[in-house]
Amino acid sequence: MTTQPSPAEPSDLAARAAEKHVVVVGGGIGGLVAARECAKVGMRVTVLEAADVLGGAIRRVDLDGITVDAGAESYATRGGLVRALVEELDLADRIVVPQAGGAWLAGIPGVGAAPLPAGGILGIPANPFQDDVRRIIGWSGVWRAYLDRVRPPLTIGHQLSLGKLVASRMGAKVRDRLVAPVTTGVYSASPTTSTSTSQRRDSTPH
């Protein structure tokens, strides 16, 4: 019969952590959170970042005297993990609650601006014949997207690029006019660089 090792004392864990030196490559939000978690348990941390400022894709830029977010302007609210981090950093009073009315898409060729269609996932429409979808992608885009219904069922895992997957199944208009605004606005990622395992989540701008 083997005996289970006794759990290490907090003082022992702290001493072991103090002996560790962690190097985090990249000062984006993921790198900063990882570095902070290591530092919280007593590890010595060095963050390496090629840019002049930290934050990665999440940063501020000035456009004609107006300060705007250049990266993702919202975060996932499910689970409460981001909210907990924001509160831990004492930034809860800086959260901006979005106005009712949902998201809008701008710069649509021949349309201008229109509400983001309801019922989709990552911008992928559930029904391409919906009026709000047709307004954005036009009839040619609608019929191209409908071809997905008559094609063989999708085999999960064969296509890892979200952009290529959407374009091949539903056409370039769905990818460029519906999916791209969502992935770039919420996840700071172009659909051509996003994996098809991504999932749309409820979000709150910050």
C-alpha positions as CSV (number, residue, x, y, z in Angstrom):
1,M,0.0,0.0,0.0
2,T,1.5,3.3,-1.1
3,T,1.1,6.4,1.0
4,Q,-0.1,9.6,-0.5
5,P,2.4,12.5,-0.3
6,S,1.3,15.2,2.1
7,P,0.2,18.4,0.5
8,A,2.9,21.1,0.4
9,E,2.7,23.9,3.0
10,P,1.9,27.4,1.6
11,S,5.3,28.5,2.8
12,D,7.0,25.8,0.8
13,L,5.0,26.7,-2.3
14,A,5.8,30.3,-1.9
15,A,9.5,29.5,-1.6
16,R,9.4,27.4,-4.7
17,A,7.7,30.1,-6.6
18,A,10.2,32.7,-5.5
19,E,12.9,30.6,-7.1
20,K,11.2,30.6,-10.5
21,H,11.9,33.2,-13.2
22,V,9.2,33.2,-15.9
23,V,9.7,34.9,-19.3
24,V,6.5,35.9,-21.1
25,V,6.9,36.6,-24.8
26,G,4.4,39.1,-25.9
27,G,2.7,42.0,-24.0
28,G,-0.8,41.6,-25.4
29,I,-3.7,41.0,-23.1
30,G,-3.0,37.3,-22.9
31,G,0.7,37.8,-22.0
32,L,-0.1,40.4,-19.4
33,V,-2.7,38.2,-17.7
34,A,-0.3,35.3,-17.7
35,A,2.5,37.5,-16.3
36,R,0.2,38.8,-13.6
37,E,-0.9,35.4,-12.5
38,C,2.7,34.2,-12.2
39,A,3.7,37.4,-10.2
40,K,0.7,36.9,-7.9
41,V,2.2,33.6,-6.6
42,G,5.6,35.2,-6.1
43,M,7.4,34.3,-9.3
44,R,9.9,36.7,-10.9
45,V,8.5,37.7,-14.3
46,T,10.0,39.3,-17.4
47,V,7.7,40.4,-20.2
48,L,9.2,40.7,-23.7
49,E,7.4,43.0,-26.1
50,A,8.6,44.2,-29.5
51,A,6.3,47.2,-29.7
52,D,6.8,50.5,-27.9
53,V,3.6,50.0,-25.8
54,L,1.9,47.0,-24.2
55,G,-1.6,45.8,-25.0
56,G,-1.1,44.1,-28.3
57,A,-4.2,44.5,-30.6
58,I,-6.0,46.3,-27.7
59,R,-4.9,49.9,-27.8
60,R,-6.0,53.4,-28.4
61,V,-5.3,55.5,-31.5
62,D,-6.1,59.1,-32.4
63,L,-8.1,59.7,-35.6
64,D,-8.5,63.3,-36.5
65,G,-8.4,64.3,-32.8
66,I,-10.8,61.6,-31.7
67,T,-9.6,58.7,-29.5
68,V,-10.9,55.4,-30.5
69,D,-10.3,51.7,-29.7
70,A,-8.2,50.0,-32.4
71,G,-8.7,46.5,-31.1
72,A,-11.6,44.6,-29.7
73,E,-14.1,47.0,-28.1
74,S,-16.0,44.3,-26.1
75,Y,-15.5,41.2,-24.0
76,A,-17.4,38.0,-23.4
77,T,-19.8,38.2,-20.4
78,R,-20.4,34.5,-20.0
79,G,-18.8,33.0,-17.0
80,G,-17.9,36.4,-15.5
81,L,-14.1,35.8,-15.7
82,V,-13.3,39.0,-17.5
83,R,-15.6,41.0,-15.2
84,A,-13.8,39.5,-12.2
85,L,-10.5,40.5,-13.6
86,V,-11.7,44.1,-14.3
87,E,-13.0,44.4,-10.8
88,E,-9.7,43.0,-9.4
89,L,-7.8,45.7,-11.4
90,D,-10.2,48.3,-9.9
91,L,-11.5,49.3,-13.4
92,A,-15.2,48.4,-12.9
93,D,-16.2,52.1,-12.9
94,R,-14.7,52.4,-16.4
95,I,-17.0,49.8,-18.1
96,V,-19.4,51.4,-20.6
97,V,-22.7,49.6,-20.9
98,P,-23.9,49.5,-24.6
99,Q,-27.1,51.2,-25.6
100,A,-30.1,49.0,-26.5
101,G,-30.6,48.4,-30.1
102,G,-27.9,45.9,-31.0
103,A,-24.9,46.2,-33.2
104,W,-24.7,47.9,-36.6
105,L,-22.6,47.3,-39.7
106,A,-21.1,50.3,-41.6
107,G,-19.5,50.7,-45.0
108,I,-21.6,48.2,-46.8
109,P,-21.3,48.7,-50.6
110,G,-24.6,50.2,-51.9
111,V,-26.2,50.2,-48.4
112,G,-24.0,52.2,-46.1
113,A,-25.1,51.2,-42.6
114,A,-27.5,48.5,-41.4
115,P,-28.3,46.5,-38.2
116,L,-26.4,43.3,-37.7
117,P,-28.9,40.5,-38.6
118,A,-30.4,38.6,-35.7
119,G,-30.0,34.9,-35.1
120,G,-26.6,34.4,-36.6
121,I,-23.4,32.9,-35.1
122,L,-20.2,34.9,-35.6
123,G,-22.2,36.8,-38.3
124,I,-23.0,33.6,-40.2
125,P,-26.8,33.9,-40.9
126,A,-29.2,31.2,-39.8
127,N,-31.4,32.0,-42.8
128,P,-29.9,33.9,-45.8
129,F,-33.4,34.9,-46.9
130,Q,-34.1,37.0,-43.9
131,D,-34.8,40.6,-44.8
132,D,-32.0,42.0,-42.7
133,V,-29.6,39.5,-44.2
134,R,-30.7,40.2,-47.8
135,R,-30.3,43.9,-47.3
136,I,-26.6,43.5,-46.5
137,I,-25.6,40.8,-49.0
138,G,-28.1,41.4,-51.8
139,W,-30.0,38.7,-53.8
140,S,-26.8,37.4,-55.4
141,G,-25.3,36.9,-51.9
142,V,-28.5,35.3,-50.7
143,W,-28.6,32.6,-53.4
144,R,-24.9,32.0,-53.1
145,A,-25.3,31.4,-49.3
146,Y,-28.3,29.2,-50.0
147,L,-26.0,26.8,-51.8
148,D,-24.8,25.7,-48.4
149,R,-28.2,24.0,-47.9
150,V,-27.8,21.8,-50.9
151,R,-24.1,20.9,-50.5
152,P,-22.9,17.7,-48.6
153,P,-22.9,18.1,-44.9
154,L,-19.9,19.8,-43.4
155,T,-17.2,17.6,-42.0
156,I,-15.9,19.2,-38.8
157,G,-12.1,19.6,-38.6
158,H,-11.2,19.6,-42.3
159,Q,-11.1,23.4,-42.6
160,L,-9.4,25.3,-39.9
161,S,-9.7,28.8,-41.4
162,L,-13.0,30.4,-40.6
163,G,-12.8,32.7,-43.6
164,K,-12.1,29.9,-46.1
165,L,-14.8,27.8,-44.5
166,V,-17.5,30.5,-44.8
167,A,-16.4,31.6,-48.3
168,S,-16.5,28.0,-49.6
169,R,-19.9,27.2,-48.0
170,M,-21.8,30.5,-48.2
171,G,-19.7,32.9,-50.4
172,A,-17.5,35.9,-50.1
173,K,-20.3,38.4,-49.3
174,V,-21.2,36.5,-46.2
175,R,-17.6,36.4,-45.1
176,D,-16.7,40.0,-45.9
177,R,-20.0,41.8,-45.0
178,L,-21.3,39.7,-42.1
179,V,-18.5,37.6,-40.5
180,A,-15.5,39.9,-40.9
181,P,-17.1,42.8,-39.0
182,V,-17.9,40.5,-36.1
183,T,-14.6,38.7,-35.8
184,T,-12.6,41.9,-36.1
185,G,-14.8,44.0,-33.8
186,V,-15.2,41.4,-31.0
187,Y,-12.1,39.3,-31.3
188,S,-9.6,41.6,-33.1
189,A,-9.1,38.8,-35.7
190,S,-9.7,38.7,-39.4
191,P,-11.8,35.7,-40.5
192,T,-8.8,34.6,-42.7
193,T,-6.7,34.2,-39.5
194,S,-9.5,32.9,-37.2
195,T,-10.0,29.2,-36.7
196,S,-13.4,27.6,-37.4
197,T,-13.7,26.4,-33.8
198,S,-14.4,30.0,-32.6
199,Q,-17.8,30.6,-31.1
200,R,-19.8,33.9,-30.9
201,R,-20.4,35.0,-27.3
202,D,-22.5,37.6,-25.7
203,S,-20.4,40.7,-25.2
204,T,-20.2,44.0,-23.4
205,P,-18.2,46.9,-24.7
206,H,-15.6,48.4,-22.4
